[in-house]
Protein backbone atom coordinates (compact mmCIF):
# COMPACT_ATOMS: atom_id res chain seq x y z
CA UNK A 1 0.00 0.00 0.00
CA UNK A 2 1.37 3.38 -0.96
CA UNK A 3 2.28 5.97 1.69
CA UNK A 4 -0.25 8.36 0.15
CA UNK A 5 -3.11 5.84 0.54
CA UNK A 6 -2.17 5.06 4.16
CA UNK A 7 -2.12 8.74 4.97
CA UNK A 8 -5.59 9.11 3.44
CA UNK A 9 -6.99 6.32 5.61
CA UNK A 10 -5.54 7.90 8.74
CA UNK A 11 -7.15 11.17 7.75
CA UNK A 12 -10.56 9.45 7.30
CA UNK A 13 -10.30 7.84 10.74
CA UNK A 14 -9.39 11.18 12.31
CA UNK A 15 -12.37 12.88 10.67
CA UNK A 16 -14.78 10.16 11.85
CA UNK A 17 -13.48 10.32 15.43
CA UNK A 18 -13.71 14.08 15.46
CA UNK A 19 -17.22 14.07 14.09
CA UNK A 20 -18.43 11.50 16.62
CA UNK A 21 -16.97 13.55 19.42
CA UNK A 22 -18.59 16.70 18.15
CA UNK A 23 -21.94 14.94 17.90
CA UNK A 24 -21.60 13.65 21.45
CA UNK A 25 -20.69 17.09 22.78
CA UNK A 26 -23.63 18.68 20.97
CA UNK A 27 -26.02 16.12 22.49
CA UNK A 28 -24.79 16.69 26.06
CA UNK A 29 -27.32 18.06 28.55
CA UNK A 30 -24.83 19.24 31.16
CA UNK A 31 -26.01 22.83 30.82
CA UNK A 32 -29.51 21.78 31.97
CA UNK A 33 -28.39 20.14 35.22
CA UNK A 34 -28.06 23.34 37.33
CA UNK A 35 -31.78 23.98 36.89
CA UNK A 36 -32.57 20.50 38.25
CA UNK A 37 -30.21 21.11 41.19
CA UNK A 38 -32.03 24.36 42.00
CA UNK A 39 -35.37 22.53 42.04
CA UNK A 40 -33.94 19.90 44.39
CA UNK A 41 -32.58 22.60 46.69
CA UNK A 42 -35.99 24.26 46.74
CA UNK A 43 -37.78 21.02 47.67
CA UNK A 44 -35.40 20.45 50.59
CA UNK A 45 -35.49 24.07 51.80
CA UNK A 46 -39.30 23.98 51.98
CA UNK A 47 -39.19 20.57 53.79
CA UNK A 48 -41.44 19.14 51.09
CA UNK A 49 -39.04 16.18 50.81
CA UNK A 50 -36.88 14.40 53.38
CA UNK A 51 -33.19 14.93 53.97
CA UNK A 52 -30.53 14.44 56.61
CA UNK A 53 -28.60 17.70 56.45
CA UNK A 54 -27.13 17.94 59.92
CA UNK A 55 -23.77 17.99 61.72
CA UNK A 56 -24.99 14.92 63.62
CA UNK A 57 -23.97 11.70 61.87
CA UNK A 58 -26.64 9.12 61.11
CA UNK A 59 -25.95 5.40 61.70
CA UNK A 60 -24.15 3.68 58.85
CA UNK A 61 -26.21 1.06 57.02
CA UNK A 62 -23.00 -0.78 56.06
CA UNK A 63 -21.69 -0.70 59.64
CA UNK A 64 -24.96 -2.16 60.97
CA UNK A 65 -24.70 -5.03 58.45
CA UNK A 66 -21.09 -5.59 59.57
CA UNK A 67 -22.38 -5.83 63.15
CA UNK A 68 -24.84 -8.55 62.09
CA UNK A 69 -22.10 -10.52 60.35
CA UNK A 70 -19.72 -10.20 63.28
CA UNK A 71 -22.42 -11.31 65.70
CA UNK A 72 -23.05 -14.39 63.52
CA UNK A 73 -19.32 -15.24 63.68
CA UNK A 74 -19.60 -15.19 67.47
CA UNK A 75 -22.89 -17.10 67.66
CA UNK A 76 -21.70 -19.77 65.18
CA UNK A 77 -17.92 -19.94 65.72
CA UNK A 78 -16.04 -21.51 62.82
CA UNK A 79 -18.88 -21.25 60.29
CA UNK A 80 -18.36 -17.78 58.87
CA UNK A 81 -14.61 -17.28 59.39
CA UNK A 82 -11.82 -17.31 56.85
CA UNK A 83 -9.35 -18.95 59.26
CA UNK A 84 -9.66 -22.33 60.95
CA UNK A 85 -10.56 -22.37 64.62
CA UNK A 86 -9.16 -24.78 67.19
CA UNK A 87 -9.87 -25.30 70.88
CA UNK A 88 -6.52 -23.68 71.66
CA UNK A 89 -7.37 -20.35 70.03
CA UNK A 90 -11.16 -20.25 70.45
CA UNK A 91 -11.18 -18.10 73.59
CA UNK A 92 -8.81 -15.57 72.01
CA UNK A 93 -10.92 -15.46 68.84
CA UNK A 94 -14.23 -15.01 70.69
CA UNK A 95 -12.68 -12.36 72.94
CA UNK A 96 -11.33 -10.39 69.97
CA UNK A 97 -14.60 -10.60 68.02
CA UNK A 98 -16.70 -9.67 71.07
CA UNK A 99 -14.55 -6.64 71.88
CA UNK A 100 -14.76 -5.41 68.29
CA UNK A 101 -18.51 -5.99 68.27
CA UNK A 102 -18.92 -3.98 71.47
CA UNK A 103 -16.94 -1.05 70.04
CA UNK A 104 -18.95 -1.05 66.78
CA UNK A 105 -22.24 -1.23 68.67
CA UNK A 106 -21.24 1.68 70.94
CA UNK A 107 -20.44 3.85 67.93
CA UNK A 108 -23.56 3.09 65.91
CA UNK A 109 -25.98 3.20 68.86
CA UNK A 110 -24.56 6.57 69.97
CA UNK A 111 -25.12 7.89 66.44
CA UNK A 112 -28.69 6.60 66.49
CA UNK A 113 -29.44 8.25 69.83
CA UNK A 114 -27.88 11.58 68.80
CA UNK A 115 -29.78 11.54 65.53
CA UNK A 116 -33.03 10.83 67.39
CA UNK A 117 -32.39 13.67 69.84
CA UNK A 118 -31.64 16.14 67.04
CA UNK A 119 -34.67 15.03 65.01
CA UNK A 120 -36.99 15.50 68.01
CA UNK A 121 -35.26 18.60 69.45
CA UNK A 122 -34.55 16.84 72.75
CA UNK A 123 -32.04 18.02 75.36
CA UNK A 124 -28.83 16.04 75.93
CA UNK A 125 -29.64 12.42 76.77
CA UNK A 126 -26.12 11.17 77.58
CA UNK A 127 -25.88 9.29 74.31
CA UNK A 128 -22.37 7.91 74.87
CA UNK A 129 -23.23 6.43 78.27
CA UNK A 130 -26.56 5.04 77.06
CA UNK A 131 -24.90 3.56 73.99
CA UNK A 132 -22.28 1.86 76.14
CA UNK A 133 -24.97 0.36 78.38
CA UNK A 134 -27.09 -0.84 75.44
CA UNK A 135 -24.09 -2.34 73.67
CA UNK A 136 -23.04 -4.25 76.78
CA UNK A 137 -26.58 -5.47 77.45
CA UNK A 138 -26.79 -6.90 73.93
CA UNK A 139 -23.38 -8.57 74.32
CA UNK A 140 -24.55 -9.99 77.64
CA UNK A 141 -27.53 -11.69 75.95
CA UNK A 142 -25.40 -13.45 73.30
CA UNK A 143 -25.09 -16.72 75.30
CA UNK A 144 -28.88 -16.85 75.67
CA UNK A 145 -29.37 -16.04 71.98
CA UNK A 146 -26.94 -18.82 71.03
CA UNK A 147 -28.94 -21.27 73.16
CA UNK A 148 -32.26 -20.24 71.60
CA UNK A 149 -30.81 -20.44 68.08
CA UNK A 150 -29.66 -23.99 68.85
CA UNK A 151 -33.32 -24.83 69.55
CA UNK A 152 -34.33 -23.12 66.29
CA UNK A 153 -31.80 -25.29 64.42
CA UNK A 154 -33.09 -28.48 66.07
CA UNK A 155 -36.63 -27.46 65.10
CA UNK A 156 -35.50 -27.22 61.46
CA UNK A 157 -33.85 -30.65 61.62
CA UNK A 158 -36.97 -32.20 63.17
CA UNK A 159 -39.43 -30.42 60.87
CA UNK A 160 -37.70 -30.77 57.50
CA UNK A 161 -36.74 -34.23 56.16
CA UNK A 162 -34.61 -32.46 53.54
CA UNK A 163 -32.34 -30.98 56.23
CA UNK A 164 -29.37 -33.37 56.35
CA UNK A 165 -27.25 -31.70 59.05
CA UNK A 166 -26.99 -28.68 61.34
CA UNK A 167 -24.27 -27.36 59.02
CA UNK A 168 -26.73 -27.26 56.12
CA UNK A 169 -29.27 -25.33 58.20
CA UNK A 170 -26.69 -22.82 59.50
CA UNK A 171 -25.04 -22.23 56.14
CA UNK A 172 -28.00 -22.18 53.79
CA UNK A 173 -31.45 -21.89 55.39
CA UNK A 174 -32.92 -18.40 54.88
CA UNK A 175 -35.30 -18.98 57.78
CA UNK A 176 -32.42 -19.34 60.23
CA UNK A 177 -30.70 -16.20 58.90
CA UNK A 178 -33.91 -14.18 59.31
CA UNK A 179 -34.49 -15.58 62.81
CA UNK A 180 -30.87 -14.92 63.85
CA UNK A 181 -31.06 -11.28 62.77
CA UNK A 182 -34.48 -10.92 64.40
CA UNK A 183 -33.21 -12.27 67.75
CA UNK A 184 -30.36 -9.73 67.77
CA UNK A 185 -32.62 -6.87 66.68
CA UNK A 186 -35.30 -7.82 69.21
CA UNK A 187 -32.88 -7.39 72.10
CA UNK A 188 -31.98 -3.91 70.87
CA UNK A 189 -35.67 -3.15 70.36
CA UNK A 190 -36.37 -4.05 74.01
CA UNK A 191 -33.62 -1.61 75.01
CA UNK A 192 -35.42 1.09 72.95
CA UNK A 193 -32.45 1.52 70.63
CA UNK A 194 -33.51 3.90 67.84
CA UNK A 195 -33.58 2.85 64.15
CA UNK A 196 -30.86 0.14 64.27
CA UNK A 197 -33.18 -2.83 65.01
CA UNK A 198 -35.29 -1.99 61.97
CA UNK A 199 -32.24 -1.57 59.74
CA UNK A 200 -31.17 -5.05 60.81
CA UNK A 201 -34.45 -6.85 60.14
CA UNK A 202 -35.08 -5.03 56.88
CA UNK A 203 -31.64 -6.11 55.65
CA UNK A 204 -32.60 -9.69 56.50
CA UNK A 205 -35.92 -9.14 54.71
CA UNK A 206 -34.06 -8.15 51.56
CA UNK A 207 -31.70 -11.12 51.84
CA UNK A 208 -34.31 -13.79 52.57
CA UNK A 209 -37.78 -12.51 51.62
CA UNK A 210 -38.81 -13.02 55.27
CA UNK A 211 -40.11 -9.89 57.04
CA UNK A 212 -39.97 -10.12 60.85
CA UNK A 213 -40.54 -6.91 62.78
CA UNK A 214 -38.07 -6.61 65.69
CA UNK A 215 -40.94 -5.89 68.08
CA UNK A 216 -42.53 -9.34 67.67
CA UNK A 217 -42.29 -11.76 70.61
CA UNK A 218 -41.08 -15.17 69.37
CA UNK A 219 -40.34 -18.22 71.50
CA UNK A 220 -37.59 -20.77 70.95
CA UNK A 221 -37.84 -23.49 68.33
CA UNK A 222 -39.31 -21.43 65.49
CA UNK A 223 -38.94 -23.09 62.09
CA UNK A 224 -39.72 -21.12 58.94
CA UNK A 225 -39.70 -23.59 56.04
CA UNK A 226 -38.76 -22.13 52.63
CA UNK A 227 -39.75 -18.74 53.99
CA UNK A 228 -40.30 -16.54 50.95
CA UNK A 229 -43.11 -14.07 51.61
CA UNK A 230 -43.48 -14.70 55.36
CA UNK A 231 -44.56 -11.55 57.25
CA UNK A 232 -44.59 -11.32 61.05
CA UNK A 233 -45.95 -8.00 62.35
CA UNK A 234 -44.70 -5.88 65.23
CA UNK A 235 -47.11 -7.00 67.96
CA UNK A 236 -47.25 -10.67 66.97
CA UNK A 237 -46.72 -13.16 69.82
CA UNK A 238 -45.44 -16.63 68.87
CA UNK A 239 -44.97 -19.43 71.38
CA UNK A 240 -42.45 -22.27 71.38
CA UNK A 241 -41.92 -24.83 68.62
CA UNK A 242 -44.05 -23.09 65.99
CA UNK A 243 -43.69 -23.94 62.30
CA UNK A 244 -44.52 -21.52 59.48
CA UNK A 245 -44.41 -22.20 55.75
CA UNK A 246 -43.83 -19.80 52.85
CA UNK A 247 -46.28 -16.98 52.24
CA UNK A 248 -47.73 -16.90 55.78
CA UNK A 249 -48.83 -13.45 56.95
CA UNK A 250 -49.36 -12.66 60.64
CA UNK A 251 -50.75 -9.18 60.17
CA UNK A 252 -53.14 -6.47 61.27
CA UNK A 253 -56.71 -5.90 60.19
CA UNK A 254 -57.49 -2.98 57.89
CA UNK A 255 -56.14 0.17 59.49
CA UNK A 256 -57.43 3.77 59.35
CA UNK A 257 -55.37 6.52 57.76
CA UNK A 258 -54.15 7.83 61.13
CA UNK A 259 -53.17 4.34 62.32
CA UNK A 260 -49.49 5.35 62.62
CA UNK A 261 -50.29 7.43 65.70
CA UNK A 262 -53.61 6.18 67.05
CA UNK A 263 -52.68 2.47 67.09
CA UNK A 264 -48.93 2.69 67.64
CA UNK A 265 -48.93 1.07 71.10
CA UNK A 266 -51.86 -1.33 70.70
CA UNK A 267 -51.76 -5.04 69.88
CA UNK A 268 -52.65 -5.32 66.20
CA UNK A 269 -51.27 -8.73 65.24
CA UNK A 270 -52.26 -12.30 66.22
CA UNK A 271 -50.98 -14.65 68.89
CA UNK A 272 -49.83 -18.19 68.04
CA UNK A 273 -49.48 -20.43 71.07
CA UNK A 274 -47.01 -23.33 71.42
CA UNK A 275 -46.70 -26.09 68.79
CA UNK A 276 -48.84 -24.37 66.13
CA UNK A 277 -48.30 -25.19 62.44
CA UNK A 278 -49.40 -22.74 59.73
CA UNK A 279 -49.20 -23.92 56.12
CA UNK A 280 -48.34 -21.89 53.04
CA UNK A 281 -50.11 -18.75 51.84
CA UNK A 282 -52.33 -18.47 54.90
CA UNK A 283 -53.20 -15.06 56.36
CA UNK A 284 -54.02 -14.62 60.05
CA UNK A 285 -55.04 -11.11 61.11
CA UNK A 286 -55.98 -9.12 64.18
CA UNK A 287 -54.67 -8.39 67.64
CA UNK A 288 -57.48 -10.33 69.32
CA UNK A 289 -56.93 -13.45 67.18
CA UNK A 290 -55.42 -16.32 69.18
CA UNK A 291 -54.45 -19.65 67.62
CA UNK A 292 -54.59 -22.22 70.41
CA UNK A 293 -51.68 -24.50 71.28
CA UNK A 294 -51.20 -27.51 69.01
CA UNK A 295 -53.50 -26.18 66.28
CA UNK A 296 -52.89 -26.78 62.58
CA UNK A 297 -53.96 -24.11 60.09
CA UNK A 298 -54.09 -25.36 56.50
CA UNK A 299 -52.87 -23.58 53.41
CA UNK A 300 -54.60 -20.71 51.56
CA UNK A 301 -56.80 -19.77 54.52
CA UNK A 302 -57.92 -16.29 55.59
CA UNK A 303 -58.47 -16.23 59.35
CA UNK A 304 -59.57 -13.31 61.53
CA UNK A 305 -61.00 -15.15 64.54
CA UNK A 306 -59.52 -17.24 67.34
CA UNK A 307 -59.43 -21.03 67.36
CA UNK A 308 -59.23 -23.20 70.45
CA UNK A 309 -56.44 -25.55 71.49
CA UNK A 310 -55.77 -28.48 69.16
CA UNK A 311 -58.00 -27.24 66.33
CA UNK A 312 -57.49 -28.08 62.66
CA UNK A 313 -58.65 -25.42 60.21
CA UNK A 314 -58.85 -26.72 56.64
CA UNK A 315 -60.46 -25.70 53.36
CA UNK A 316 -62.89 -28.01 51.64
CA UNK A 317 -61.44 -29.86 48.70
CA UNK A 318 -61.80 -27.55 45.68
CA UNK A 319 -63.69 -28.67 42.60
CA UNK A 320 -61.12 -29.32 39.89
CA UNK A 321 -61.93 -29.25 36.21
CA UNK A 322 -59.93 -31.57 33.94
CA UNK A 323 -59.93 -30.95 30.20
CA UNK A 324 -58.36 -33.30 27.70
CA UNK A 325 -57.80 -32.24 24.10
CA UNK A 326 -58.70 -35.76 22.88
C-alpha positions as CSV (number, residue, x, y, z in Angstrom):
1,X,0.0,0.0,0.0
2,X,1.4,3.4,-1.0
3,X,2.3,6.0,1.7
4,X,-0.3,8.4,0.1
5,X,-3.1,5.8,0.5
6,X,-2.2,5.1,4.2
7,X,-2.1,8.7,5.0
8,X,-5.6,9.1,3.4
9,X,-7.0,6.3,5.6
10,X,-5.5,7.9,8.7
11,X,-7.2,11.2,7.7
12,X,-10.6,9.5,7.3
13,X,-10.3,7.8,10.7
14,X,-9.4,11.2,12.3
15,X,-12.4,12.9,10.7
16,X,-14.8,10.2,11.9
17,X,-13.5,10.3,15.4
18,X,-13.7,14.1,15.5
19,X,-17.2,14.1,14.1
20,X,-18.4,11.5,16.6
21,X,-17.0,13.5,19.4
22,X,-18.6,16.7,18.1
23,X,-21.9,14.9,17.9
24,X,-21.6,13.7,21.5
25,X,-20.7,17.1,22.8
26,X,-23.6,18.7,21.0
27,X,-26.0,16.1,22.5
28,X,-24.8,16.7,26.1
29,X,-27.3,18.1,28.6
30,X,-24.8,19.2,31.2
31,X,-26.0,22.8,30.8
32,X,-29.5,21.8,32.0
33,X,-28.4,20.1,35.2
34,X,-28.1,23.3,37.3
35,X,-31.8,24.0,36.9
36,X,-32.6,20.5,38.3
37,X,-30.2,21.1,41.2
38,X,-32.0,24.4,42.0
39,X,-35.4,22.5,42.0
40,X,-33.9,19.9,44.4
41,X,-32.6,22.6,46.7
42,X,-36.0,24.3,46.7
43,X,-37.8,21.0,47.7
44,X,-35.4,20.4,50.6
45,X,-35.5,24.1,51.8
46,X,-39.3,24.0,52.0
47,X,-39.2,20.6,53.8
48,X,-41.4,19.1,51.1
49,X,-39.0,16.2,50.8
50,X,-36.9,14.4,53.4
51,X,-33.2,14.9,54.0
52,X,-30.5,14.4,56.6
53,X,-28.6,17.7,56.5
54,X,-27.1,17.9,59.9
55,X,-23.8,18.0,61.7
56,X,-25.0,14.9,63.6
57,X,-24.0,11.7,61.9
58,X,-26.6,9.1,61.1
59,X,-25.9,5.4,61.7
60,X,-24.2,3.7,58.8
61,X,-26.2,1.1,57.0
62,X,-23.0,-0.8,56.1
63,X,-21.7,-0.7,59.6
64,X,-25.0,-2.2,61.0
65,X,-24.7,-5.0,58.5
66,X,-21.1,-5.6,59.6
67,X,-22.4,-5.8,63.1
68,X,-24.8,-8.6,62.1
69,X,-22.1,-10.5,60.3
70,X,-19.7,-10.2,63.3
71,X,-22.4,-11.3,65.7
72,X,-23.0,-14.4,63.5
73,X,-19.3,-15.2,63.7
74,X,-19.6,-15.2,67.5
75,X,-22.9,-17.1,67.7
76,X,-21.7,-19.8,65.2
77,X,-17.9,-19.9,65.7
78,X,-16.0,-21.5,62.8
79,X,-18.9,-21.3,60.3
80,X,-18.4,-17.8,58.9
81,X,-14.6,-17.3,59.4
82,X,-11.8,-17.3,56.8
83,X,-9.3,-18.9,59.3
84,X,-9.7,-22.3,60.9
85,X,-10.6,-22.4,64.6
86,X,-9.2,-24.8,67.2
87,X,-9.9,-25.3,70.9
88,X,-6.5,-23.7,71.7
89,X,-7.4,-20.3,70.0
90,X,-11.2,-20.2,70.4
91,X,-11.2,-18.1,73.6
92,X,-8.8,-15.6,72.0
93,X,-10.9,-15.5,68.8
94,X,-14.2,-15.0,70.7
95,X,-12.7,-12.4,72.9
96,X,-11.3,-10.4,70.0
97,X,-14.6,-10.6,68.0
98,X,-16.7,-9.7,71.1
99,X,-14.5,-6.6,71.9
100,X,-14.8,-5.4,68.3
101,X,-18.5,-6.0,68.3
102,X,-18.9,-4.0,71.5
103,X,-16.9,-1.1,70.0
104,X,-18.9,-1.1,66.8
105,X,-22.2,-1.2,68.7
106,X,-21.2,1.7,70.9
107,X,-20.4,3.9,67.9
108,X,-23.6,3.1,65.9
109,X,-26.0,3.2,68.9
110,X,-24.6,6.6,70.0
111,X,-25.1,7.9,66.4
112,X,-28.7,6.6,66.5
113,X,-29.4,8.2,69.8
114,X,-27.9,11.6,68.8
115,X,-29.8,11.5,65.5
116,X,-33.0,10.8,67.4
117,X,-32.4,13.7,69.8
118,X,-31.6,16.1,67.0
119,X,-34.7,15.0,65.0
120,X,-37.0,15.5,68.0
121,X,-35.3,18.6,69.5
122,X,-34.6,16.8,72.7
123,X,-32.0,18.0,75.4
124,X,-28.8,16.0,75.9
125,X,-29.6,12.4,76.8
126,X,-26.1,11.2,77.6
127,X,-25.9,9.3,74.3
128,X,-22.4,7.9,74.9
129,X,-23.2,6.4,78.3
130,X,-26.6,5.0,77.1
131,X,-24.9,3.6,74.0
132,X,-22.3,1.9,76.1
133,X,-25.0,0.4,78.4
134,X,-27.1,-0.8,75.4
135,X,-24.1,-2.3,73.7
136,X,-23.0,-4.3,76.8
137,X,-26.6,-5.5,77.4
138,X,-26.8,-6.9,73.9
139,X,-23.4,-8.6,74.3
140,X,-24.6,-10.0,77.6
141,X,-27.5,-11.7,75.9
142,X,-25.4,-13.5,73.3
143,X,-25.1,-16.7,75.3
144,X,-28.9,-16.9,75.7
145,X,-29.4,-16.0,72.0
146,X,-26.9,-18.8,71.0
147,X,-28.9,-21.3,73.2
148,X,-32.3,-20.2,71.6
149,X,-30.8,-20.4,68.1
150,X,-29.7,-24.0,68.8
151,X,-33.3,-24.8,69.6
152,X,-34.3,-23.1,66.3
153,X,-31.8,-25.3,64.4
154,X,-33.1,-28.5,66.1
155,X,-36.6,-27.5,65.1
156,X,-35.5,-27.2,61.5
157,X,-33.9,-30.6,61.6
158,X,-37.0,-32.2,63.2
159,X,-39.4,-30.4,60.9
160,X,-37.7,-30.8,57.5
161,X,-36.7,-34.2,56.2
162,X,-34.6,-32.5,53.5
163,X,-32.3,-31.0,56.2
164,X,-29.4,-33.4,56.4
165,X,-27.3,-31.7,59.0
166,X,-27.0,-28.7,61.3
167,X,-24.3,-27.4,59.0
168,X,-26.7,-27.3,56.1
169,X,-29.3,-25.3,58.2
170,X,-26.7,-22.8,59.5
171,X,-25.0,-22.2,56.1
172,X,-28.0,-22.2,53.8
173,X,-31.5,-21.9,55.4
174,X,-32.9,-18.4,54.9
175,X,-35.3,-19.0,57.8
176,X,-32.4,-19.3,60.2
177,X,-30.7,-16.2,58.9
178,X,-33.9,-14.2,59.3
179,X,-34.5,-15.6,62.8
180,X,-30.9,-14.9,63.9
181,X,-31.1,-11.3,62.8
182,X,-34.5,-10.9,64.4
183,X,-33.2,-12.3,67.8
184,X,-30.4,-9.7,67.8
185,X,-32.6,-6.9,66.7
186,X,-35.3,-7.8,69.2
187,X,-32.9,-7.4,72.1
188,X,-32.0,-3.9,70.9
189,X,-35.7,-3.2,70.4
190,X,-36.4,-4.0,74.0
191,X,-33.6,-1.6,75.0
192,X,-35.4,1.1,73.0
193,X,-32.5,1.5,70.6
194,X,-33.5,3.9,67.8
195,X,-33.6,2.8,64.2
196,X,-30.9,0.1,64.3
197,X,-33.2,-2.8,65.0
198,X,-35.3,-2.0,62.0
199,X,-32.2,-1.6,59.7
200,X,-31.2,-5.1,60.8
201,X,-34.4,-6.8,60.1
202,X,-35.1,-5.0,56.9
203,X,-31.6,-6.1,55.6
204,X,-32.6,-9.7,56.5
205,X,-35.9,-9.1,54.7
206,X,-34.1,-8.1,51.6
207,X,-31.7,-11.1,51.8
208,X,-34.3,-13.8,52.6
209,X,-37.8,-12.5,51.6
210,X,-38.8,-13.0,55.3
211,X,-40.1,-9.9,57.0
212,X,-40.0,-10.1,60.8
213,X,-40.5,-6.9,62.8
214,X,-38.1,-6.6,65.7
215,X,-40.9,-5.9,68.1
216,X,-42.5,-9.3,67.7
217,X,-42.3,-11.8,70.6
218,X,-41.1,-15.2,69.4
219,X,-40.3,-18.2,71.5
220,X,-37.6,-20.8,70.9
221,X,-37.8,-23.5,68.3
222,X,-39.3,-21.4,65.5
223,X,-38.9,-23.1,62.1
224,X,-39.7,-21.1,58.9
225,X,-39.7,-23.6,56.0
226,X,-38.8,-22.1,52.6
227,X,-39.7,-18.7,54.0
228,X,-40.3,-16.5,50.9
229,X,-43.1,-14.1,51.6
230,X,-43.5,-14.7,55.4
231,X,-44.6,-11.5,57.2
232,X,-44.6,-11.3,61.1
233,X,-46.0,-8.0,62.3
234,X,-44.7,-5.9,65.2
235,X,-47.1,-7.0,68.0
236,X,-47.3,-10.7,67.0
237,X,-46.7,-13.2,69.8
238,X,-45.4,-16.6,68.9
239,X,-45.0,-19.4,71.4
240,X,-42.4,-22.3,71.4
241,X,-41.9,-24.8,68.6
242,X,-44.1,-23.1,66.0
243,X,-43.7,-23.9,62.3
244,X,-44.5,-21.5,59.5
245,X,-44.4,-22.2,55.7
246,X,-43.8,-19.8,52.9
247,X,-46.3,-17.0,52.2
248,X,-47.7,-16.9,55.8
249,X,-48.8,-13.4,57.0
250,X,-49.4,-12.7,60.6
251,X,-50.7,-9.2,60.2
252,X,-53.1,-6.5,61.3
253,X,-56.7,-5.9,60.2
254,X,-57.5,-3.0,57.9
255,X,-56.1,0.2,59.5
256,X,-57.4,3.8,59.4
257,X,-55.4,6.5,57.8
258,X,-54.2,7.8,61.1
259,X,-53.2,4.3,62.3
260,X,-49.5,5.4,62.6
261,X,-50.3,7.4,65.7
262,X,-53.6,6.2,67.1
263,X,-52.7,2.5,67.1
264,X,-48.9,2.7,67.6
265,X,-48.9,1.1,71.1
266,X,-51.9,-1.3,70.7
267,X,-51.8,-5.0,69.9
268,X,-52.6,-5.3,66.2
269,X,-51.3,-8.7,65.2
270,X,-52.3,-12.3,66.2
271,X,-51.0,-14.7,68.9
272,X,-49.8,-18.2,68.0
273,X,-49.5,-20.4,71.1
274,X,-47.0,-23.3,71.4
275,X,-46.7,-26.1,68.8
276,X,-48.8,-24.4,66.1
277,X,-48.3,-25.2,62.4
278,X,-49.4,-22.7,59.7
279,X,-49.2,-23.9,56.1
280,X,-48.3,-21.9,53.0
281,X,-50.1,-18.7,51.8
282,X,-52.3,-18.5,54.9
283,X,-53.2,-15.1,56.4
284,X,-54.0,-14.6,60.1
285,X,-55.0,-11.1,61.1
286,X,-56.0,-9.1,64.2
287,X,-54.7,-8.4,67.6
288,X,-57.5,-10.3,69.3
289,X,-56.9,-13.4,67.2
290,X,-55.4,-16.3,69.2
291,X,-54.4,-19.7,67.6
292,X,-54.6,-22.2,70.4
293,X,-51.7,-24.5,71.3
294,X,-51.2,-27.5,69.0
295,X,-53.5,-26.2,66.3
296,X,-52.9,-26.8,62.6
297,X,-54.0,-24.1,60.1
298,X,-54.1,-25.4,56.5
299,X,-52.9,-23.6,53.4
300,X,-54.6,-20.7,51.6
301,X,-56.8,-19.8,54.5
302,X,-57.9,-16.3,55.6
303,X,-58.5,-16.2,59.3
304,X,-59.6,-13.3,61.5
305,X,-61.0,-15.1,64.5
306,X,-59.5,-17.2,67.3
307,X,-59.4,-21.0,67.4
308,X,-59.2,-23.2,70.5
309,X,-56.4,-25.6,71.5
310,X,-55.8,-28.5,69.2
311,X,-58.0,-27.2,66.3
312,X,-57.5,-28.1,62.7
313,X,-58.7,-25.4,60.2
314,X,-58.8,-26.7,56.6
315,X,-60.5,-25.7,53.4
316,X,-62.9,-28.0,51.6
317,X,-61.4,-29.9,48.7
318,X,-61.8,-27.5,45.7
319,X,-63.7,-28.7,42.6
320,X,-61.1,-29.3,39.9
321,X,-61.9,-29.3,36.2
322,X,-59.9,-31.6,33.9
323,X,-59.9,-31.0,30.2
324,X,-58.4,-33.3,27.7
325,X,-57.8,-32.2,24.1
326,X,-58.7,-35.8,22.9
